[in-house]
Every structure is written in C-alpha cells, then in structure tokens.
Amino acid sequence: MSETTQLFLGLMGVLVTASAVAGVLSWRAPKPLSSTLVNLNARIKAWWIMVGAMCIAFLFGKGGVIMLFALISFASLREYATLTQTRRADHRVLLGMFLLVIPVQYYLIWIDWYGLYSIFIPVYCFLAMPVLTALSGDTSRFLERISEQQWGIMLSVYCISHVPALMTLDIPGFEGKKLLLIAFLVATVQGSDVLQYVFGKLFGKHRIAPNISPSKTWEGFVGGVASASLLGAGLAWLTPFSPMQAGALAATACVMGF
C-alpha cells in the first residue's frame, strides 16, 4: 500500500469518527443547535469536500493537482473581486487575470519553467496591469484600484500556485513521490486550523485581533500550531525529512498560514 493511500485512508477514518461524534452531539443537543455545534458540523463538511477533491486530484497525478489548484485560484480570485470596488474600466484587467494570467501561471508550473513562473506575476503582470488600467482613460482612485488588483492576483494566484509548484522541486532520492509533499502541507495546515479552533474553544481567553477575527485567540493559536507541529513530525514518513525537520516545516507553514 502506497504512502498516499495510507494517508487518505487515515484521513477518511478521522473524518468518519468526527462525523459520528458530531452527529451524536447534534442529536442529543437541544434545538436549535448552538453556534459551536453548527460551526463544527460546517467544518467537518468542508473537510470532507477538501479531502474528496484532493483524492480525485491525486488519482490524476500531476495534471490533476495542477488543475485543482488552478480552479481554487479561479474561485479565490472571483471571491476577492466581489469584495473590491471595481469600475467598468477595470474589466479588461480582470478579464486578463482570469483568462490569461491563471492559465499561463499554471502552465509554466506544468512545464517546470521555474525561471519564469517565479517572476511572471510579480514582475511582468504587475507592470502590465497599471498600463492596461491607464489605457482605459479612467484615473479615478487609480492607485487604490491597481493595489487591489495586484494584491488579489498575488494572494489568489501567485501564492496558491506555489503549492503544486512543490512538485517541481529536485530532491535526490524522492523522485516520483513529490505529491506527498502537497499532502503533507495540506494535512498539517488544515490540521492546525482545526486544532486552533478546538484549543480556542477549550482555553481561549485572549483574542488576537478582535476586529478582524473575533474567534482567534492566543491560546488557540499556540496550542494549534504546537499540536500541528507534532502532527507534522508524525507525518515525516511522507517527506524526505527527519521528524524534527518535518515538525519545523509544519510549524513554519502553520504560522504563515495563520
């Protein structure tokens, strides 16, 4: 049995157990359900969707994973665009972001052209976007609009695209197993999210940024990241790293993902 199969079987086991526990709690709890139980059920459903999507993508190998994250970038950028105050003059740039930048960025990752996919967005796109916006003739809130566009494409496309870009790493002795690096990253970061929620509910008292995320607490953050680091160390068999190295990488990824 491959490492990937073992990992997904383990995740399925955890999800089945979590779903059963949540179902029993929801059945025994008075109606209407508390916000905590509603939130828990929503998180478990989201996990089922994420794990299912990852399983399907992994079945198709490198192409499936790249397509999955390209779709995630598309959905993320679309959601981001709805939150910004775009004008008619911005439509040309937005169209280019969706129909040109996303396909090109992920195609460059597909062909393993590191020298270009690492600078395509932060150099070439960042230079082209203000020019296209200026050519529209609408200069109202010009700098604000450009900043929103560039920040959106950086977060939704450039950053997300570096997850499948892990498959382009040249690691001696780890050939043919690079998909496991993505599985490791997703498992530890999403595990941290769940563990931060649990620790926050159990011990949370001091909020980190009440005006931004009222549910995030320092106790949940520390407990979640520490536990996810141990989880990363336990999943070191998915990576070419030692348990200590895997734990350190998991801690770094979880802190950055926070």
LODO-162415 format. One record per residue (C-alpha): residue in one letter; x, y, z. Coordinates in nm, 2 decimals. Example, Ala and Ser with C-alpha at 12.3 -4.5 7.8 and 13.67 -1.06 7.14 Angstrom:
// LODO-162415
<pt rest="A" x="1.23" y="-0.45" z="0.78"/>
<pt rest="S" x="1.37" y="-0.11" z="0.71"/>
//
This chain:
// LODO-162415
<pt rest="M" x="0.00" y="0.00" z="0.00"/>
<pt rest="S" x="0.14" y="0.34" z="-0.10"/>
<pt rest="E" x="0.21" y="0.62" z="0.14"/>
<pt rest="T" x="-0.06" y="0.83" z="-0.03"/>
<pt rest="T" x="-0.32" y="0.56" z="0.01"/>
<pt rest="Q" x="-0.23" y="0.51" z="0.38"/>
<pt rest="L" x="-0.26" y="0.89" z="0.44"/>
<pt rest="F" x="-0.60" y="0.92" z="0.27"/>
<pt rest="L" x="-0.73" y="0.61" z="0.45"/>
<pt rest="G" x="-0.62" y="0.76" z="0.78"/>
<pt rest="L" x="-0.79" y="1.09" z="0.69"/>
<pt rest="M" x="-1.11" y="0.91" z="0.60"/>
<pt rest="G" x="-1.10" y="0.73" z="0.93"/>
<pt rest="V" x="-1.06" y="1.05" z="1.12"/>
<pt rest="L" x="-1.34" y="1.22" z="0.92"/>
<pt rest="V" x="-1.58" y="0.92" z="0.98"/>
<pt rest="T" x="-1.51" y="0.94" z="1.35"/>
<pt rest="A" x="-1.55" y="1.32" z="1.36"/>
<pt rest="S" x="-1.88" y="1.30" z="1.17"/>
<pt rest="A" x="-2.01" y="1.03" z="1.40"/>
<pt rest="V" x="-1.92" y="1.23" z="1.71"/>
<pt rest="A" x="-2.07" y="1.55" z="1.56"/>
<pt rest="G" x="-2.39" y="1.36" z="1.47"/>
<pt rest="V" x="-2.43" y="1.22" z="1.82"/>
<pt rest="L" x="-2.37" y="1.56" z="1.98"/>
<pt rest="S" x="-2.62" y="1.72" z="1.74"/>
<pt rest="W" x="-2.88" y="1.45" z="1.81"/>
<pt rest="R" x="-2.86" y="1.49" z="2.18"/>
<pt rest="A" x="-2.82" y="1.87" z="2.19"/>
<pt rest="P" x="-3.13" y="2.08" z="2.24"/>
<pt rest="K" x="-3.28" y="2.25" z="1.94"/>
<pt rest="P" x="-3.19" y="2.49" z="1.78"/>
<pt rest="L" x="-2.83" y="2.39" z="1.78"/>
<pt rest="S" x="-2.57" y="2.61" z="1.94"/>
<pt rest="S" x="-2.34" y="2.81" z="1.72"/>
<pt rest="T" x="-2.05" y="2.59" z="1.83"/>
<pt rest="L" x="-2.21" y="2.28" z="1.70"/>
<pt rest="V" x="-2.32" y="2.44" z="1.38"/>
<pt rest="N" x="-1.97" y="2.56" z="1.32"/>
<pt rest="L" x="-1.83" y="2.22" z="1.40"/>
<pt rest="N" x="-2.06" y="2.05" z="1.15"/>
<pt rest="A" x="-1.97" y="2.31" z="0.88"/>
<pt rest="R" x="-1.60" y="2.25" z="0.94"/>
<pt rest="I" x="-1.64" y="1.87" z="0.91"/>
<pt rest="K" x="-1.84" y="1.90" z="0.59"/>
<pt rest="A" x="-1.57" y="2.13" z="0.45"/>
<pt rest="W" x="-1.31" y="1.88" z="0.54"/>
<pt rest="W" x="-1.50" y="1.61" z="0.35"/>
<pt rest="I" x="-1.51" y="1.82" z="0.04"/>
<pt rest="M" x="-1.14" y="1.91" z="0.07"/>
<pt rest="V" x="-1.03" y="1.55" z="0.12"/>
<pt rest="G" x="-1.26" y="1.43" z="-0.16"/>
<pt rest="A" x="-1.12" y="1.69" z="-0.40"/>
<pt rest="M" x="-0.77" y="1.60" z="-0.31"/>
<pt rest="C" x="-0.83" y="1.23" z="-0.36"/>
<pt rest="I" x="-0.97" y="1.28" z="-0.70"/>
<pt rest="A" x="-0.69" y="1.52" z="-0.80"/>
<pt rest="F" x="-0.42" y="1.27" z="-0.68"/>
<pt rest="L" x="-0.58" y="1.00" z="-0.89"/>
<pt rest="F" x="-0.49" y="1.20" z="-1.20"/>
<pt rest="G" x="-0.14" y="1.28" z="-1.08"/>
<pt rest="K" x="0.05" y="1.60" z="-1.15"/>
<pt rest="G" x="-0.21" y="1.72" z="-1.40"/>
<pt rest="G" x="-0.50" y="1.67" z="-1.17"/>
<pt rest="V" x="-0.33" y="1.85" z="-0.88"/>
<pt rest="I" x="-0.24" y="2.15" z="-1.10"/>
<pt rest="M" x="-0.60" y="2.17" z="-1.24"/>
<pt rest="L" x="-0.74" y="2.15" z="-0.88"/>
<pt rest="F" x="-0.53" y="2.44" z="-0.76"/>
<pt rest="A" x="-0.60" y="2.64" z="-1.08"/>
<pt rest="L" x="-0.97" y="2.61" z="-1.00"/>
<pt rest="I" x="-0.90" y="2.71" z="-0.64"/>
<pt rest="S" x="-0.72" y="3.02" z="-0.77"/>
<pt rest="F" x="-1.01" y="3.10" z="-1.00"/>
<pt rest="A" x="-1.26" y="3.07" z="-0.72"/>
<pt rest="S" x="-1.05" y="3.27" z="-0.48"/>
<pt rest="L" x="-0.98" y="3.55" z="-0.73"/>
<pt rest="R" x="-1.35" y="3.56" z="-0.81"/>
<pt rest="E" x="-1.45" y="3.59" z="-0.45"/>
<pt rest="Y" x="-1.18" y="3.86" z="-0.40"/>
<pt rest="A" x="-1.31" y="4.06" z="-0.69"/>
<pt rest="T" x="-1.66" y="4.07" z="-0.55"/>
<pt rest="L" x="-1.52" y="4.24" z="-0.23"/>
<pt rest="T" x="-1.34" y="4.52" z="-0.42"/>
<pt rest="Q" x="-1.49" y="4.83" z="-0.57"/>
<pt rest="T" x="-1.42" y="4.77" z="-0.94"/>
<pt rest="R" x="-1.52" y="5.01" z="-1.21"/>
<pt rest="R" x="-1.61" y="4.94" z="-1.57"/>
<pt rest="A" x="-1.26" y="5.04" z="-1.67"/>
<pt rest="D" x="-1.12" y="4.76" z="-1.47"/>
<pt rest="H" x="-1.30" y="4.49" z="-1.66"/>
<pt rest="R" x="-1.02" y="4.45" z="-1.92"/>
<pt rest="V" x="-0.76" y="4.38" z="-1.65"/>
<pt rest="L" x="-1.00" y="4.14" z="-1.46"/>
<pt rest="L" x="-1.06" y="3.95" z="-1.78"/>
<pt rest="G" x="-0.69" y="3.92" z="-1.84"/>
<pt rest="M" x="-0.64" y="3.80" z="-1.48"/>
<pt rest="F" x="-0.90" y="3.52" z="-1.52"/>
<pt rest="L" x="-0.84" y="3.41" z="-1.88"/>
<pt rest="L" x="-0.47" y="3.47" z="-1.92"/>
<pt rest="V" x="-0.27" y="3.50" z="-1.60"/>
<pt rest="I" x="-0.42" y="3.19" z="-1.43"/>
<pt rest="P" x="-0.37" y="2.96" z="-1.73"/>
<pt rest="V" x="-0.02" y="3.09" z="-1.81"/>
<pt rest="Q" x="0.10" y="3.07" z="-1.44"/>
<pt rest="Y" x="-0.02" y="2.71" z="-1.40"/>
<pt rest="Y" x="0.11" y="2.61" z="-1.75"/>
<pt rest="L" x="0.45" y="2.73" z="-1.65"/>
<pt rest="I" x="0.44" y="2.52" z="-1.34"/>
<pt rest="W" x="0.32" y="2.22" z="-1.56"/>
<pt rest="I" x="0.63" y="2.25" z="-1.78"/>
<pt rest="D" x="0.85" y="2.32" z="-1.48"/>
<pt rest="W" x="0.98" y="2.66" z="-1.60"/>
<pt rest="Y" x="1.08" y="2.79" z="-1.26"/>
<pt rest="G" x="1.27" y="3.09" z="-1.40"/>
<pt rest="L" x="0.95" y="3.23" z="-1.55"/>
<pt rest="Y" x="0.67" y="3.12" z="-1.32"/>
<pt rest="S" x="0.86" y="3.27" z="-1.02"/>
<pt rest="I" x="0.86" y="3.62" z="-1.18"/>
<pt rest="F" x="0.57" y="3.61" z="-1.43"/>
<pt rest="I" x="0.32" y="3.77" z="-1.19"/>
<pt rest="P" x="0.53" y="3.99" z="-0.95"/>
<pt rest="V" x="0.73" y="4.14" z="-1.24"/>
<pt rest="Y" x="0.55" y="4.12" z="-1.58"/>
<pt rest="C" x="0.19" y="4.12" z="-1.46"/>
<pt rest="F" x="0.25" y="4.39" z="-1.21"/>
<pt rest="L" x="0.40" y="4.61" z="-1.48"/>
<pt rest="A" x="0.13" y="4.54" z="-1.74"/>
<pt rest="M" x="-0.18" y="4.58" z="-1.51"/>
<pt rest="P" x="-0.13" y="4.96" z="-1.44"/>
<pt rest="V" x="-0.07" y="5.02" z="-1.81"/>
<pt rest="L" x="-0.39" y="4.84" z="-1.92"/>
<pt rest="T" x="-0.58" y="5.03" z="-1.65"/>
<pt rest="A" x="-0.44" y="5.37" z="-1.76"/>
<pt rest="L" x="-0.53" y="5.30" z="-2.12"/>
<pt rest="S" x="-0.89" y="5.28" z="-2.02"/>
<pt rest="G" x="-0.88" y="5.65" z="-1.95"/>
<pt rest="D" x="-1.04" y="5.63" z="-1.61"/>
<pt rest="T" x="-0.79" y="5.76" z="-1.35"/>
<pt rest="S" x="-1.04" y="5.78" z="-1.06"/>
<pt rest="R" x="-0.88" y="5.61" z="-0.75"/>
<pt rest="F" x="-0.61" y="5.48" z="-0.98"/>
<pt rest="L" x="-0.35" y="5.38" z="-0.72"/>
<pt rest="E" x="-0.62" y="5.22" z="-0.50"/>
<pt rest="R" x="-0.76" y="5.01" z="-0.78"/>
<pt rest="I" x="-0.42" y="4.90" z="-0.90"/>
<pt rest="S" x="-0.32" y="4.80" z="-0.55"/>
<pt rest="E" x="-0.64" y="4.59" z="-0.51"/>
<pt rest="Q" x="-0.58" y="4.42" z="-0.84"/>
<pt rest="Q" x="-0.21" y="4.34" z="-0.77"/>
<pt rest="W" x="-0.28" y="4.22" z="-0.41"/>
<pt rest="G" x="-0.56" y="4.00" z="-0.53"/>
<pt rest="I" x="-0.36" y="3.83" z="-0.80"/>
<pt rest="M" x="-0.06" y="3.79" z="-0.57"/>
<pt rest="L" x="-0.27" y="3.61" z="-0.30"/>
<pt rest="S" x="-0.52" y="3.42" z="-0.52"/>
<pt rest="V" x="-0.29" y="3.31" z="-0.80"/>
<pt rest="Y" x="0.08" y="3.35" z="-0.72"/>
<pt rest="C" x="0.08" y="3.23" z="-0.37"/>
<pt rest="I" x="-0.16" y="2.94" z="-0.42"/>
<pt rest="S" x="0.02" y="2.83" z="-0.74"/>
<pt rest="H" x="0.33" y="2.75" z="-0.53"/>
<pt rest="V" x="0.15" y="2.46" z="-0.37"/>
<pt rest="P" x="0.16" y="2.25" z="-0.69"/>
<pt rest="A" x="0.50" y="2.40" z="-0.76"/>
<pt rest="L" x="0.63" y="2.18" z="-0.48"/>
<pt rest="M" x="0.62" y="1.90" z="-0.75"/>
<pt rest="T" x="0.89" y="2.08" z="-0.94"/>
<pt rest="L" x="1.15" y="2.05" z="-0.66"/>
<pt rest="D" x="1.45" y="1.84" z="-0.73"/>
<pt rest="I" x="1.50" y="1.63" z="-0.42"/>
<pt rest="P" x="1.75" y="1.35" z="-0.46"/>
<pt rest="G" x="1.60" y="1.01" z="-0.36"/>
<pt rest="F" x="1.25" y="1.15" z="-0.36"/>
<pt rest="E" x="1.17" y="1.11" z="-0.73"/>
<pt rest="G" x="0.81" y="1.01" z="-0.81"/>
<pt rest="K" x="0.68" y="1.10" z="-0.46"/>
<pt rest="K" x="0.65" y="1.48" z="-0.47"/>
<pt rest="L" x="0.28" y="1.46" z="-0.45"/>
<pt rest="L" x="0.33" y="1.36" z="-0.09"/>
<pt rest="L" x="0.48" y="1.70" z="-0.01"/>
<pt rest="I" x="0.14" y="1.86" z="-0.10"/>
<pt rest="A" x="-0.04" y="1.60" z="0.10"/>
<pt rest="F" x="0.19" y="1.68" z="0.40"/>
<pt rest="L" x="0.13" y="2.06" z="0.36"/>
<pt rest="V" x="-0.24" y="2.03" z="0.34"/>
<pt rest="A" x="-0.27" y="1.79" z="0.62"/>
<pt rest="T" x="-0.06" y="1.99" z="0.86"/>
<pt rest="V" x="-0.21" y="2.33" z="0.78"/>
<pt rest="Q" x="-0.57" y="2.22" z="0.78"/>
<pt rest="G" x="-0.49" y="2.02" z="1.10"/>
<pt rest="S" x="-0.36" y="2.34" z="1.26"/>
<pt rest="D" x="-0.69" y="2.52" z="1.16"/>
<pt rest="V" x="-0.90" y="2.25" z="1.33"/>
<pt rest="L" x="-0.67" y="2.23" z="1.64"/>
<pt rest="Q" x="-0.66" y="2.61" z="1.68"/>
<pt rest="Y" x="-1.04" y="2.60" z="1.68"/>
<pt rest="V" x="-1.05" y="2.33" z="1.94"/>
<pt rest="F" x="-0.79" y="2.49" z="2.17"/>
<pt rest="G" x="-0.96" y="2.82" z="2.13"/>
<pt rest="K" x="-1.29" y="2.68" z="2.24"/>
<pt rest="L" x="-1.14" y="2.50" z="2.53"/>
<pt rest="F" x="-0.89" y="2.75" z="2.66"/>
<pt rest="G" x="-0.93" y="3.07" z="2.46"/>
<pt rest="K" x="-0.94" y="3.39" z="2.66"/>
<pt rest="H" x="-0.71" y="3.65" z="2.49"/>
<pt rest="R" x="-0.82" y="3.75" z="2.14"/>
<pt rest="I" x="-0.55" y="3.82" z="1.88"/>
<pt rest="A" x="-0.74" y="4.07" z="1.66"/>
<pt rest="P" x="-1.10" y="4.11" z="1.77"/>
<pt rest="N" x="-1.19" y="4.34" z="1.49"/>
<pt rest="I" x="-1.07" y="4.11" z="1.22"/>
<pt rest="S" x="-1.14" y="3.76" z="1.36"/>
<pt rest="P" x="-1.32" y="3.75" z="1.69"/>
<pt rest="S" x="-1.28" y="3.38" z="1.73"/>
<pt rest="K" x="-0.90" y="3.37" z="1.71"/>
<pt rest="T" x="-0.72" y="3.36" z="2.04"/>
<pt rest="W" x="-0.36" y="3.34" z="2.15"/>
<pt rest="E" x="-0.43" y="3.02" z="2.34"/>
<pt rest="G" x="-0.58" y="2.86" z="2.03"/>
<pt rest="F" x="-0.30" y="2.98" z="1.81"/>
<pt rest="V" x="-0.02" y="2.85" z="2.03"/>
<pt rest="G" x="-0.20" y="2.52" z="2.11"/>
<pt rest="G" x="-0.30" y="2.46" z="1.74"/>
<pt rest="V" x="0.04" y="2.54" z="1.60"/>
<pt rest="A" x="0.23" y="2.33" z="1.86"/>
<pt rest="S" x="-0.01" y="2.03" z="1.80"/>
<pt rest="A" x="0.02" y="2.07" z="1.43"/>
<pt rest="S" x="0.40" y="2.07" z="1.46"/>
<pt rest="L" x="0.38" y="1.74" z="1.64"/>
<pt rest="L" x="0.14" y="1.61" z="1.37"/>
<pt rest="G" x="0.40" y="1.72" z="1.11"/>
<pt rest="A" x="0.67" y="1.53" z="1.29"/>
<pt rest="G" x="0.45" y="1.23" z="1.30"/>
<pt rest="L" x="0.39" y="1.26" z="0.92"/>
<pt rest="A" x="0.76" y="1.28" z="0.85"/>
<pt rest="W" x="0.74" y="0.95" z="0.67"/>
<pt rest="L" x="0.56" y="1.13" z="0.39"/>
<pt rest="T" x="0.86" y="1.35" z="0.33"/>
<pt rest="P" x="1.23" y="1.32" z="0.27"/>
<pt rest="F" x="1.29" y="1.50" z="0.61"/>
<pt rest="S" x="1.36" y="1.38" z="0.96"/>
<pt rest="P" x="1.08" y="1.42" z="1.22"/>
<pt rest="M" x="1.25" y="1.73" z="1.37"/>
<pt rest="Q" x="1.28" y="1.89" z="1.02"/>
<pt rest="A" x="0.92" y="1.79" z="0.93"/>
<pt rest="G" x="0.79" y="1.94" z="1.25"/>
<pt rest="A" x="0.98" y="2.26" z="1.20"/>
<pt rest="L" x="0.85" y="2.29" z="0.84"/>
<pt rest="A" x="0.49" y="2.22" z="0.97"/>
<pt rest="A" x="0.53" y="2.49" z="1.24"/>
<pt rest="T" x="0.65" y="2.74" z="0.98"/>
<pt rest="A" x="0.37" y="2.66" z="0.73"/>
<pt rest="C" x="0.11" y="2.69" z="1.01"/>
<pt rest="V" x="0.24" y="3.02" z="1.13"/>
<pt rest="M" x="0.25" y="3.16" z="0.78"/>
<pt rest="G" x="-0.10" y="3.02" z="0.71"/>
<pt rest="F" x="-0.25" y="3.18" z="1.02"/>
//
